[in-house]
Amino acid sequence: MSMDDAVDKSPPGCHALMRVFYESFIGQRGLFMELYDVMRTTFAVREFTDAPLPDATLFKILENARFAPSGGNRQGWYVIIVRDRTTREALATLTVPAAKRYTAQQRAGESPWNSIDPTQVDEATIARTPAPARLTEPLLRAAVVLVVCVDLKVVAATDQYLERVGVISGASIYPFVWNILLAARHEGYGGTITTLTVAQEPKIQELLGLPSHLAVCAVMPLGKPVVQLTKLTRKAVPAFAIYERWSGPPLTTDK
């Protein structure tokens, strides 16, 4: 239920009091966003204004993001806050090799970097493919870059013996990463979860002085968006929610 609904459905004598509470403590209308609004309008921001993201606001974003769930509540995340231009340029440079491969595979009609279908794109083609600026420039233009890491000593990897790429450890870090974007959206900022740089993880660890048991999970540019999108395009629920088994019927509102 929205706050407006709560006000409307409160006893008549309480309307004014509820409205005063809403305006005074929750903020003037529009200042604070409702959860579903934030979820439906948090998009991948890659174009930023020159507006700064002050440390006080960044602290507030992380202060709220830290309540994300993690396995055993072990909270194995660490965030390296990068404002230094030279370090950001180094991160952008480290992004280039993976960005070139991503682009070459995309042009070939492949799903880039997937671990199931071997690429048909040869190394020579990858080498001569330019890395698009949109994959590197956000690290230079954003107000700040967050390098989010997770301590592999404290996260459970229950799929580590399966014959596929492990994904389970992500359950203990990516809710936190997403919370950062939700909190940034709430504060009028935005960013995106980039992972191309992580293909060069040993070099990132050297650049930032990270111990070897800290895995780099995301390199996140954050700042004030040039344009704030309010309508996103995503798959409809019946396209991905299925009853009982893979061959089951889709979830709809008909039942």
C-alpha positions in Angstrom: 0.0 0.0 0.0 1.3 3.5 -0.9 1.4 6.3 1.6 -1.4 8.0 -0.4 -3.6 4.9 0.0 -2.8 4.8 3.7 -3.9 8.4 4.1 -7.0 7.8 2.1 -8.1 4.7 4.0 -7.3 6.1 7.5 -10.3 7.2 9.7 -11.7 10.6 8.6 -10.4 12.4 11.7 -6.9 11.1 11.1 -6.5 12.4 7.5 -4.9 15.7 8.5 -2.6 14.1 11.0 -1.5 11.4 8.6 -0.8 14.0 5.9 1.3 16.1 8.3 3.3 13.1 9.3 3.8 12.2 5.6 4.9 15.7 4.7 7.1 16.3 7.7 8.8 13.0 8.3 8.7 11.3 5.0 9.5 14.5 3.1 7.7 16.7 0.7 5.8 14.7 -1.9 8.2 13.3 -4.5 11.3 13.7 -2.4 11.2 10.1 -1.1 10.4 7.3 -3.5 8.3 4.3 -2.9 9.9 0.9 -3.3 8.2 -0.2 -6.5 9.0 3.1 -8.1 12.7 2.7 -7.3 12.7 -0.9 -8.6 11.0 0.0 -11.8 13.1 3.1 -12.6 16.6 2.1 -11.6 18.4 1.7 -14.9 22.0 1.3 -16.2 23.4 4.8 -16.1 26.4 5.3 -18.4 26.1 9.1 -19.1 26.8 11.5 -16.3 26.7 15.2 -15.6 29.6 17.0 -14.0 27.8 17.1 -10.7 29.8 15.7 -7.8 28.7 12.8 -5.5 29.8 14.0 -2.1 31.2 11.6 0.5 28.3 12.3 2.8 25.8 11.1 0.2 28.0 8.2 -0.8 28.2 7.2 2.9 24.4 7.4 3.1 24.1 5.1 0.0 26.4 2.5 1.5 24.8 2.9 5.0 21.5 1.7 3.5 23.0 -0.8 1.0 24.7 -2.7 3.8 21.5 -4.2 4.9 21.5 -6.6 2.0 21.3 -10.3 2.8 24.4 -12.5 2.6 25.0 -16.2 3.4 25.2 -16.7 7.1 25.0 -12.9 7.4 28.8 -12.9 7.0 28.8 -9.7 4.9 31.9 -10.4 3.0 31.8 -7.3 0.9 34.4 -4.6 0.6 34.2 -1.4 -1.4 37.2 0.5 -2.8 36.2 4.1 -3.5 38.1 5.4 -6.5 38.2 9.1 -7.3 41.8 9.4 -8.4 42.0 10.1 -12.2 45.1 8.0 -12.8 43.5 4.9 -11.1 40.3 5.4 -13.1 42.2 5.6 -16.3 44.0 2.3 -15.4 40.7 0.6 -14.7 39.3 1.9 -18.1 42.4 0.5 -19.8 42.0 -2.9 -18.1 38.4 -2.9 -19.4 39.5 -2.8 -23.1 40.5 -6.4 -23.8 37.2 -7.8 -22.5 35.2 -5.0 -24.2 36.8 -5.9 -27.5 35.9 -9.5 -27.2 32.4 -8.6 -26.0 31.9 -6.4 -29.1 33.4 -8.9 -31.6 31.1 -11.7 -30.3 28.1 -9.4 -30.3 28.8 -8.5 -34.0 29.0 -12.2 -34.8 25.6 -12.8 -33.4 26.8 -14.6 -30.3 25.9 -14.0 -26.6 29.2 -12.5 -25.4 31.3 -14.2 -22.8 28.7 -17.0 -22.2 30.3 -20.1 -20.7 28.2 -22.7 -22.7 28.7 -22.0 -26.4 32.3 -21.7 -27.5 33.0 -18.6 -29.4 33.6 -18.8 -33.2 35.3 -15.4 -33.2 39.1 -15.8 -33.6 41.7 -13.9 -31.6 42.7 -11.8 -34.7 39.2 -10.5 -35.1 38.9 -9.7 -31.4 42.3 -7.8 -31.5 41.2 -5.6 -34.4 37.7 -4.8 -33.0 37.7 -1.4 -31.3 36.3 -1.2 -27.8 33.2 1.0 -27.8 33.6 4.2 -25.7 30.3 3.4 -23.9 32.0 0.5 -22.2 35.0 2.4 -20.9 34.2 6.1 -20.7 31.7 5.8 -17.8 34.7 5.0 -15.6 36.2 8.3 -16.5 33.1 10.5 -16.5 31.3 9.3 -13.4 31.7 11.3 -10.1 33.2 8.2 -8.5 33.9 4.6 -9.2 33.3 1.8 -6.7 35.2 -1.4 -7.0 33.1 -4.0 -5.1 34.9 -7.1 -3.8 33.9 -10.2 -1.8 36.0 -12.2 0.6 36.0 -15.7 -0.8 37.0 -17.1 2.6 33.5 -16.3 4.0 31.1 -17.0 1.1 29.7 -20.5 0.5 30.2 -21.9 -3.0 28.0 -24.9 -2.9 28.3 -25.3 -6.7 32.1 -25.4 -6.7 32.2 -29.1 -7.7 29.7 -28.9 -10.5 30.9 -29.0 -14.1 29.9 -25.4 -14.8 30.9 -21.9 -13.9 30.1 -21.2 -10.3 27.3 -18.7 -9.6 26.2 -19.4 -6.0 28.8 -17.2 -4.3 27.1 -14.2 -6.1 24.2 -14.7 -3.8 26.3 -13.2 -1.0 27.5 -10.1 -2.9 25.1 -9.0 -5.7 22.1 -8.2 -3.4 24.5 -5.7 -1.8 25.6 -4.4 -5.3 22.0 -4.0 -6.4 21.2 -2.2 -3.1 23.9 0.4 -3.9 22.1 1.2 -7.2 18.7 1.3 -5.5 20.0 3.7 -2.8 21.8 5.8 -5.4 18.5 6.1 -7.4 16.7 7.1 -4.2 19.3 9.9 -3.7 19.0 11.1 -7.3 22.1 9.4 -8.6 22.7 6.4 -10.7 25.3 3.9 -12.0 25.7 0.5 -13.5 27.2 -2.8 -12.7 30.1 -3.4 -15.0 32.1 -6.6 -15.0 34.3 -6.5 -18.1 37.3 -5.2 -16.1 37.1 -8.3 -13.9 38.6 -10.4 -16.7 41.8 -8.7 -15.7 41.3 -9.4 -12.0 45.0 -10.1 -11.1 45.9 -6.7 -12.5 43.1 -5.0 -10.6 44.3 -6.7 -7.4 47.8 -5.4 -8.1 46.6 -1.9 -8.9 44.5 -1.6 -5.8 46.6 -3.7 -3.4 43.9 -6.3 -2.9 44.7 -9.6 -1.2 44.3 -12.7 -3.5 41.3 -14.0 -1.6 39.3 -10.9 -2.4 37.4 -11.4 -5.7 36.4 -8.4 -7.7 32.7 -8.6 -8.3 31.8 -5.3 -10.0 33.3 -2.0 -11.1 30.6 0.6 -10.6 30.6 4.1 -12.0 28.2 6.3 -10.0 27.1 9.9 -10.6 24.2 12.2 -11.6 22.5 10.9 -14.7 22.3 13.2 -17.8 18.7 11.8 -18.2 16.6 10.0 -15.7 14.6 7.3 -17.4 11.2 6.6 -15.9 10.0 3.7 -18.1 12.1 0.6 -18.6 11.6 -2.4 -20.9 11.8 -5.9 -19.4 10.4 -9.3 -20.2 6.8 -9.9 -19.0 6.4 -12.3 -16.1 4.9 -15.2 -18.1 8.1 -15.2 -20.2 10.2 -16.4 -17.3 7.9 -17.7 -14.5 6.8 -21.3 -15.0 4.7 -23.6 -12.8 6.2 -26.7 -11.3 8.8 -27.6 -14.0 10.5 -26.4 -17.1 7.7 -27.6 -19.3 5.0 -26.2 -17.1 2.5 -23.4 -17.9 3.6 -19.8 -17.4 2.4 -17.8 -14.4 -0.4 -15.4 -15.3 -3.0 -13.4 -13.5 -5.7 -15.7 -14.8 -5.4 -18.2 -11.9 
